[in-house]
Amino acid sequence: MATATATKTKIRPLDDRILILPNTPEEKTKHGIFLPEGAKEKPMIGKVIATGPGKLNDDASRTALTVKKGDTVVYGKYAGTEIDLDGKQHMIIRESELLGLIEK
């Protein structure tokens, strides 16, 4: 079981939930135009900070998660729940809401 240690507040996600630190939105376009706060797109890519123990099955066993701490993932625009931890926005998302894993 992983615990979020990057912040002062510690959160341990439950079941198949994952704590994600979203990437910061772009400050300017690729052509150098600075974007106002309202025009910035919500990031849909983030880094996994902590994971839960896995989904609990009917027979009391757990299904292991396919992502681990440190992975970079893609999630849906309206997926999960936003929370504030020590002044930084994080997301708590179920593994089933993830769209993909970015491999390096």
C-alpha atoms as a printed R data frame, in Angstrom:
    type eleno elety resid chain resno       x       y       z
1   ATOM     1    CA   MET     A     1   0.000   0.000   0.000
2   ATOM     2    CA   ALA     A     2   1.466   3.298  -1.070
3   ATOM     3    CA   THR     A     3   1.020   6.549   0.760
4   ATOM     4    CA   ALA     A     4   1.375  10.055  -0.609
5   ATOM     5    CA   THR     A     5   4.615  11.403   0.842
6   ATOM     6    CA   ALA     A     6   5.278  14.375  -1.434
7   ATOM     7    CA   THR     A     7   3.045  16.549   0.735
8   ATOM     8    CA   LYS     A     8   2.694  17.185   4.452
9   ATOM     9    CA   THR     A     9  -0.792  15.703   4.391
10  ATOM    10    CA   LYS     A    10  -0.770  11.954   3.819
11  ATOM    11    CA   ILE     A    11  -3.539  10.268   1.858
12  ATOM    12    CA   ARG     A    12  -3.868   6.548   1.208
13  ATOM    13    CA   PRO     A    13  -6.369   5.910  -1.592
14  ATOM    14    CA   LEU     A    14  -8.879   3.130  -0.958
15  ATOM    15    CA   ASP     A    15  -9.672   0.126  -3.174
16  ATOM    16    CA   ASP     A    16  -8.969   0.815  -6.874
17  ATOM    17    CA   ARG     A    17  -8.545   4.578  -6.482
18  ATOM    18    CA   ILE     A    18  -5.406   6.441  -7.516
19  ATOM    19    CA   LEU     A    19  -4.022   9.798  -6.330
20  ATOM    20    CA   ILE     A    20  -2.718  11.833  -9.284
21  ATOM    21    CA   LEU     A    21  -0.812  15.106  -9.463
22  ATOM    22    CA   PRO     A    22  -1.969  16.715 -12.754
23  ATOM    23    CA   ASN     A    23   0.591  18.361 -15.022
24  ATOM    24    CA   THR     A    24   0.562  22.140 -14.893
25  ATOM    25    CA   PRO     A    25  -1.426  23.843 -17.668
26  ATOM    26    CA   GLU     A    26   0.494  25.586 -20.420
27  ATOM    27    CA   GLU     A    27   1.282  29.234 -19.646
28  ATOM    28    CA   LYS     A    28   1.705  30.178 -23.307
29  ATOM    29    CA   THR     A    29   1.045  28.776 -26.770
30  ATOM    30    CA   LYS     A    30   3.726  27.190 -28.924
31  ATOM    31    CA   HIS     A    31   3.948  30.540 -30.760
32  ATOM    32    CA   GLY     A    32   4.718  32.450 -27.549
33  ATOM    33    CA   ILE     A    33   1.317  34.006 -26.788
34  ATOM    34    CA   PHE     A    34   0.617  34.087 -23.042
35  ATOM    35    CA   LEU     A    35  -2.747  32.579 -22.066
36  ATOM    36    CA   PRO     A    36  -5.063  34.223 -19.541
37  ATOM    37    CA   GLU     A    37  -6.204  32.069 -16.598
38  ATOM    38    CA   GLY     A    38  -9.631  31.384 -18.137
39  ATOM    39    CA   ALA     A    39  -8.226  30.158 -21.464
40  ATOM    40    CA   LYS     A    40  -5.933  27.494 -20.028
41  ATOM    41    CA   GLU     A    41  -7.060  23.950 -20.719
42  ATOM    42    CA   LYS     A    42  -7.447  21.556 -17.830
43  ATOM    43    CA   PRO     A    43  -4.591  19.025 -18.019
44  ATOM    44    CA   MET     A    44  -5.575  15.419 -18.697
45  ATOM    45    CA   ILE     A    45  -2.137  13.946 -17.987
46  ATOM    46    CA   GLY     A    46  -0.653  13.457 -14.557
47  ATOM    47    CA   LYS     A    47   1.760  11.540 -12.368
48  ATOM    48    CA   VAL     A    48   0.591   8.774 -10.025
49  ATOM    49    CA   ILE     A    49   1.458   9.778  -6.447
50  ATOM    50    CA   ALA     A    50  -0.187   6.872  -4.583
51  ATOM    51    CA   THR     A    51  -2.430   3.893  -5.286
52  ATOM    52    CA   GLY     A    52  -4.924   1.899  -3.290
53  ATOM    53    CA   PRO     A    53  -4.542  -1.831  -2.601
54  ATOM    54    CA   GLY     A    54  -6.758  -2.872  -5.546
55  ATOM    55    CA   LYS     A    55 -10.396  -3.639  -6.189
56  ATOM    56    CA   LEU     A    56 -12.078  -5.952  -3.670
57  ATOM    57    CA   ASN     A    57 -13.712  -8.932  -5.392
58  ATOM    58    CA   ASP     A    58 -16.764 -10.888  -4.237
59  ATOM    59    CA   ASP     A    59 -14.546 -13.677  -2.857
60  ATOM    60    CA   ALA     A    60 -12.640 -11.155  -0.652
61  ATOM    61    CA   SER     A    61  -9.523 -11.249  -2.864
62  ATOM    62    CA   ARG     A    62  -8.051  -8.113  -4.405
63  ATOM    63    CA   THR     A    63  -7.386  -7.416  -8.071
64  ATOM    64    CA   ALA     A    64  -3.989  -5.756  -8.442
65  ATOM    65    CA   LEU     A    65  -3.817  -2.344 -10.128
66  ATOM    66    CA   THR     A    66  -2.012  -1.995 -13.452
67  ATOM    67    CA   VAL     A    67  -0.465   1.367 -12.554
68  ATOM    68    CA   LYS     A    68   2.087   2.112  -9.856
69  ATOM    69    CA   LYS     A    69   3.571   5.127  -8.111
70  ATOM    70    CA   GLY     A    70   5.574   7.271 -10.532
71  ATOM    71    CA   ASP     A    71   3.661   6.273 -13.692
72  ATOM    72    CA   THR     A    72   2.350   8.981 -16.021
73  ATOM    73    CA   VAL     A    73  -1.288   8.453 -16.965
74  ATOM    74    CA   VAL     A    74  -3.973   9.971 -19.202
75  ATOM    75    CA   TYR     A    75  -7.483  10.429 -17.811
76  ATOM    76    CA   GLY     A    76 -10.789  11.837 -19.029
77  ATOM    77    CA   LYS     A    77 -11.598  15.529 -18.834
78  ATOM    78    CA   TYR     A    78 -14.394  15.041 -16.298
79  ATOM    79    CA   ALA     A    79 -12.964  12.000 -14.491
80  ATOM    80    CA   GLY     A    80 -12.344  11.746 -10.765
81  ATOM    81    CA   THR     A    81 -12.581  14.224  -7.932
82  ATOM    82    CA   GLU     A    82 -10.340  17.259  -7.483
83  ATOM    83    CA   ILE     A    83  -8.886  17.800  -4.012
84  ATOM    84    CA   ASP     A    84  -6.496  20.341  -2.548
85  ATOM    85    CA   LEU     A    85  -3.499  18.966  -0.625
86  ATOM    86    CA   ASP     A    86  -1.207  21.533   0.960
87  ATOM    87    CA   GLY     A    87  -2.023  24.133  -1.704
88  ATOM    88    CA   LYS     A    88  -1.655  21.824  -4.742
89  ATOM    89    CA   GLN     A    89  -4.530  20.444  -6.802
90  ATOM    90    CA   HIS     A    90  -4.652  16.637  -6.971
91  ATOM    91    CA   MET     A    91  -7.127  14.173  -8.465
92  ATOM    92    CA   ILE     A    92  -8.494  10.962  -6.985
93  ATOM    93    CA   ILE     A    93  -9.571   8.688  -9.811
94  ATOM    94    CA   ARG     A    94 -10.731   5.081 -10.078
95  ATOM    95    CA   GLU     A    95  -8.448   2.931 -12.208
96  ATOM    96    CA   SER     A    96 -11.352   2.240 -14.591
97  ATOM    97    CA   GLU     A    97 -11.502   5.995 -15.402
98  ATOM    98    CA   LEU     A    98  -7.929   6.023 -16.692
99  ATOM    99    CA   LEU     A    99  -7.603   6.140 -20.460
100 ATOM   100    CA   GLY     A   100  -3.986   5.140 -20.842
101 ATOM   101    CA   LEU     A   101  -0.476   4.825 -19.473
102 ATOM   102    CA   ILE     A   102   2.309   6.882 -21.064
103 ATOM   103    CA   GLU     A   103   5.347   4.690 -21.591
104 ATOM   104    CA   LYS     A   104   8.795   6.187 -21.829
